[in-house]
Every structure is written in structure tokens, then in C-alpha cells.
Amino acid sequence: MTVSSFLANLIIPLNLCIALLFLAAILFIVRWRKSAALVTIAAVGWLAFWSLPTSSLWAGGLLEQRYPYVAPAEQPQAQAIVVLGGNTANGRKNWFEPYDQADTWQRTDTAANLYHAGKAPLVVVSGAALDGGQSEAKMMANALEADGIPGTNIVQEDHSLTTHQNAIYTAQLLRSLHIDRILLVTSALHMPRAMASFQKQGVTAIAAPSPPQIVVPDGPGFLFWQPDMRTLNASRSIIKEYLGLLVYWARGWI
């Protein structure tokens, strides 16, 4: 395991909790017992915080509400629709509800709705092959064609592995097509980092996020303060976005 993959795994609250408890055990063995107690409290507190639905609603909501969802018919005209690869919370419509493959909402669904609403004549899909197989761009292009968008109206950018690269390579492609005004499609949670990255590249981007996922479910019985494993597992996406914004800012990418 590389250092980068190890650090990426620490984004998962349960993994970080286990790592901190292991550190606490070492501190206890070497008789740094006050430090061991503080590390243990931090580990358990971190895990408990991210297991609470109210924590995700607060922390994730701050990001999702930065660029509110706008219905396709109300979006302005642009020269192209740019869709970024990714799959926040497996495309679940609601963060706190069970995953149902037959009832998901993908970024390509948002892009298809914008295209059919006549908001732009071209769709650009951006994303490389993360596992050496078919690129995200190709998979999104296939999904868009299945949604009735002609293949001739879809352009693929299949080299980018990160949001930063999405912005760089897509901006180069857009300039070659003489396009400088786009509707940018990604998840509501990812939109702040995506918008900042594209604006850094000089692209006039209009946020067109998919509907927010971190919202209170409509059904009864939702408990804000009851720890929930589904919430805990999904919280890694929120942590990833905050860390991503920090790293991108520190490196001058946004």
C-alpha cells in the first residue's frame, strides 16, 4: 500500500478511529497514559460525530447549499454542458435511505435533462479509467446516448483522474472548440470544489448540480441524533470534500 492510498483510507472515520486507538494503545504501553486517554477520546468522538445524521446534515449541507439546485428549465443558455465523473453515495437520491439500484439519480441524468431542455447543443464528459478499464467519460457517454442524446453531440475527455485534471484538460478542450461558457454538472456536494477549479482555469462556469442528497427523508421515523452505520459509511464523501478544498487551496489550484 502506498502512502497516498494509506492516507486516503484514513478519510474513512472507522479506519481513522482504529488507527487512533492503536496509537493510544502504544502510548499506554509506554506509560504516556494521559496522552493515551486524550487520543482515545478523540477517536471515539470522531467516530460518534460522523455516525450522527445531524452531523452530515450540517457539514454536508454547508457544501450542498453553496450552489443550490436549479431546475433545468430555469437554467440559462450555455455553449456546452460539462459532466464530471464520480458517483457520490452511489447515486442515491437520499443519503439516509437504503441503496436501490432501480431508483438512483446520476450526474448524466442531470446533464440529459439540461440537454433536452435545450440549454446547450453539446455535452462534454470528463473522466479517465480509474481501474484501467473503460473510462468514466465513455461510460457517461453511453448513458447519455441511452437517454437519447446523439453520439455526435457528445465529446469525451478521458485523461483526467482528479477534479483538478478535469478542469485543466476540459478547459483545453473547450478552448479548442471556442467554448467559454458552460453549464457544469456534478453532485451538489462536489460542486464547490469543481466550480472553484474551473474558474481557476478561466472558464465561465454556471453551476448545474444534481439534486442534493443530504436532506431529511420525507418518510416518518427519521432520527437526527441516533447513530447510523449508513450515515457513518457515507460521511467519507463529506470529509473528502473538505480535505480536497483545503489541499486545492494550499496548492493554488482554486
C-alpha positions as CSV (number, residue, x, y, z in Angstrom):
1,M,0.0,0.0,0.0
2,T,1.4,3.4,-1.0
3,V,1.4,6.4,1.4
4,S,-1.2,8.2,-0.7
5,S,-3.6,5.2,-0.6
6,F,-3.0,4.8,3.1
7,L,-3.8,8.4,3.8
8,A,-6.9,8.1,1.5
9,N,-8.1,5.2,3.6
10,L,-7.8,7.4,6.8
11,I,-10.6,9.5,5.3
12,I,-13.0,6.7,6.4
13,P,-13.9,7.6,10.0
14,L,-13.9,4.0,11.2
15,N,-10.4,3.5,9.8
16,L,-9.1,6.6,11.5
17,C,-10.7,5.6,14.8
18,I,-9.0,2.2,14.7
19,A,-5.6,3.8,13.8
20,L,-6.0,6.3,16.7
21,L,-7.0,3.5,19.1
22,F,-3.9,1.6,18.0
23,L,-1.8,4.7,18.7
24,A,-3.5,5.1,22.1
25,A,-2.6,1.5,23.0
26,I,1.1,2.2,22.2
27,L,1.1,5.4,24.2
28,F,-0.5,3.5,27.1
29,I,2.2,0.8,26.9
30,V,5.0,3.4,27.1
31,R,3.2,4.9,30.1
32,W,2.0,8.1,28.4
33,R,-1.4,7.4,29.8
34,K,-2.8,10.9,29.8
35,S,-1.9,11.2,26.1
36,A,-3.4,7.8,25.5
37,A,-6.7,8.8,27.2
38,L,-6.8,12.0,25.0
39,V,-6.2,10.1,21.8
40,T,-8.9,7.5,22.8
41,I,-11.4,10.3,23.5
42,A,-10.6,11.9,20.1
43,A,-11.0,8.6,18.3
44,V,-14.3,7.7,19.8
45,G,-15.6,11.3,19.5
46,W,-14.7,11.5,15.8
47,L,-16.5,8.2,15.1
48,A,-19.5,9.2,17.1
49,F,-19.7,12.6,15.4
50,W,-19.8,11.2,11.9
51,S,-22.3,8.4,12.8
52,L,-25.0,11.0,13.6
53,P,-27.3,12.1,10.8
54,T,-27.4,15.7,12.2
55,S,-23.6,16.0,11.6
56,S,-23.9,15.1,7.9
57,L,-26.9,17.4,7.5
58,W,-24.9,20.2,9.0
59,A,-21.4,19.6,7.5
60,G,-22.6,18.3,4.1
61,G,-25.4,20.8,3.9
62,L,-23.0,23.7,4.0
63,L,-21.4,22.4,0.8
64,E,-24.6,21.3,-1.0
65,Q,-26.3,24.7,-0.3
66,R,-23.3,26.7,-1.7
67,Y,-24.8,26.2,-5.2
68,P,-28.5,25.4,-4.8
69,Y,-30.2,23.1,-7.3
70,V,-32.0,24.8,-10.2
71,A,-34.5,23.1,-12.4
72,P,-33.2,22.6,-16.0
73,A,-35.9,24.8,-17.4
74,E,-34.7,27.7,-15.2
75,Q,-31.0,27.4,-16.1
76,P,-29.5,29.9,-18.5
77,Q,-28.2,29.1,-22.0
78,A,-24.7,27.9,-22.5
79,Q,-22.4,26.6,-25.2
80,A,-21.9,23.2,-23.6
81,I,-22.8,21.0,-20.7
82,V,-19.8,19.6,-18.9
83,V,-20.3,16.5,-16.8
84,L,-17.6,15.3,-14.3
85,G,-17.0,11.7,-13.5
86,G,-17.8,10.4,-10.0
87,N,-20.5,8.7,-8.0
88,T,-21.3,10.3,-4.7
89,A,-23.1,7.9,-2.3
90,N,-23.7,5.5,-5.3
91,G,-26.2,7.9,-6.8
92,R,-28.7,7.5,-4.0
93,K,-31.4,10.2,-4.2
94,N,-31.2,10.5,-0.4
95,W,-28.1,10.0,1.7
96,F,-30.0,8.4,4.6
97,E,-32.1,5.9,2.7
98,P,-31.1,2.4,1.6
99,Y,-29.4,2.0,-1.8
100,D,-31.8,0.9,-4.5
101,Q,-30.2,0.5,-7.9
102,A,-33.5,0.9,-9.7
103,D,-34.1,4.3,-8.0
104,T,-30.9,6.3,-8.4
105,W,-30.0,9.7,-9.9
106,Q,-26.7,10.0,-11.7
107,R,-24.9,13.1,-13.0
108,T,-25.7,12.0,-16.5
109,D,-29.4,12.2,-15.7
110,T,-29.0,15.9,-14.8
111,A,-27.0,16.5,-18.0
112,A,-29.6,14.8,-20.1
113,N,-32.4,16.9,-18.7
114,L,-30.4,20.1,-19.4
115,Y,-29.7,18.9,-23.0
116,H,-33.4,18.0,-23.6
117,A,-34.4,21.4,-22.1
118,G,-32.4,23.0,-24.9
119,K,-29.8,24.6,-22.6
120,A,-26.8,23.7,-24.7
121,P,-26.1,21.8,-28.0
122,L,-23.1,19.8,-26.8
123,V,-22.2,17.6,-23.8
124,V,-18.6,17.2,-22.7
125,V,-18.0,14.2,-20.4
126,S,-14.8,14.2,-18.3
127,G,-13.1,11.3,-16.5
128,A,-10.4,8.7,-17.1
129,A,-10.4,5.0,-16.4
130,L,-9.7,4.7,-12.7
131,D,-9.1,1.0,-12.7
132,G,-7.5,0.6,-16.1
133,G,-10.8,-0.5,-17.8
134,Q,-13.4,1.6,-19.5
135,S,-13.1,5.4,-18.9
136,E,-15.7,7.3,-16.9
137,A,-16.1,9.5,-19.9
138,K,-17.0,6.5,-22.1
139,M,-19.4,5.1,-19.5
140,M,-21.1,8.5,-19.2
141,A,-21.3,8.9,-23.0
142,N,-23.0,5.5,-23.2
143,A,-25.5,6.6,-20.5
144,L,-26.2,9.8,-22.3
145,E,-26.8,8.1,-25.6
146,A,-29.2,5.7,-23.8
147,D,-31.0,8.9,-22.7
148,G,-31.5,10.0,-26.3
149,I,-28.5,12.3,-26.9
150,P,-26.8,11.7,-30.2
151,G,-23.2,10.5,-30.0
152,T,-22.2,13.2,-32.4
153,N,-23.2,15.8,-29.7
154,I,-21.1,14.2,-27.0
155,V,-17.3,14.9,-26.6
156,Q,-15.2,12.8,-24.4
157,E,-12.2,13.9,-22.2
158,D,-10.8,10.7,-20.9
159,H,-7.4,11.6,-19.4
160,S,-8.3,13.3,-16.0
161,L,-8.1,11.4,-12.8
162,T,-8.9,14.2,-10.4
163,T,-11.1,17.3,-10.2
164,H,-8.0,19.4,-10.8
165,Q,-7.2,17.5,-14.0
166,N,-10.9,17.6,-15.0
167,A,-10.6,21.4,-15.0
168,I,-7.3,21.6,-16.8
169,Y,-7.9,19.1,-19.6
170,T,-11.6,20.1,-20.1
171,A,-10.6,23.8,-20.3
172,Q,-8.0,22.9,-23.0
173,L,-10.7,21.0,-24.9
174,L,-13.2,23.8,-24.6
175,R,-10.7,26.4,-25.9
176,S,-10.0,24.2,-28.9
177,L,-13.8,24.2,-29.6
178,H,-14.0,28.0,-29.0
179,I,-16.3,27.4,-26.0
180,D,-16.1,29.7,-22.9
181,R,-19.5,29.4,-21.3
182,I,-20.6,26.1,-19.8
183,L,-23.1,24.5,-17.5
184,L,-21.1,22.5,-15.0
185,V,-22.7,19.2,-13.8
186,T,-21.6,17.3,-10.8
187,S,-23.0,16.3,-7.4
188,A,-24.2,19.1,-5.2
189,L,-21.6,18.1,-2.6
190,H,-18.7,18.2,-5.1
191,M,-19.9,21.4,-6.8
192,P,-17.9,24.0,-4.6
193,R,-14.5,22.4,-5.4
194,A,-15.5,21.8,-9.1
195,M,-16.6,25.4,-9.6
196,A,-13.5,26.8,-8.0
197,S,-11.3,24.5,-10.1
198,F,-12.9,25.5,-13.4
199,Q,-13.0,29.2,-12.5
200,K,-9.2,29.0,-11.8
201,Q,-8.8,27.8,-15.4
202,G,-10.6,30.9,-16.7
203,V,-13.8,29.0,-17.7
204,T,-17.1,30.8,-17.3
205,A,-18.9,28.0,-15.5
206,I,-22.6,28.1,-14.3
207,A,-23.3,25.6,-11.6
208,A,-25.9,23.0,-12.6
209,P,-25.7,20.5,-9.7
210,S,-27.7,17.3,-9.4
211,P,-30.4,17.5,-6.7
212,P,-29.0,17.5,-3.1
213,Q,-28.6,14.1,-1.5
214,I,-28.0,15.2,2.1
215,V,-31.6,16.1,3.1
216,V,-34.1,14.9,5.7
217,P,-36.1,12.0,4.3
218,D,-39.8,12.5,3.6
219,G,-40.9,9.4,5.5
220,P,-41.6,9.3,9.2
221,G,-39.3,7.9,11.9
222,F,-36.1,9.8,10.9
223,L,-33.9,10.2,14.0
224,F,-31.4,13.1,13.9
225,W,-29.4,12.0,16.9
226,Q,-29.3,8.3,16.5
227,P,-26.0,6.8,15.3
228,D,-26.4,5.1,12.0
229,M,-24.0,2.9,10.1
230,R,-25.2,4.1,6.7
231,T,-24.5,7.7,7.7
232,L,-21.1,6.8,9.0
233,N,-20.1,5.0,5.8
234,A,-21.3,7.8,3.6
235,S,-19.7,10.5,5.6
236,R,-16.3,9.9,3.9
237,S,-17.6,11.9,0.9
238,I,-18.1,15.0,3.1
239,I,-14.7,14.6,4.7
240,K,-13.1,14.1,1.3
241,E,-14.6,17.4,0.0
242,Y,-13.4,19.4,3.0
243,L,-9.9,18.0,2.7
244,G,-10.0,18.4,-1.0
245,L,-10.8,22.1,-0.7
246,L,-8.0,22.6,1.8
247,V,-5.5,20.8,-0.3
248,Y,-6.6,22.5,-3.5
249,W,-6.4,25.9,-1.8
250,A,-2.9,25.1,-0.3
251,R,-1.6,24.1,-3.8
252,G,-3.1,27.1,-5.6
253,W,-5.5,25.0,-7.6
254,I,-8.5,27.1,-6.6
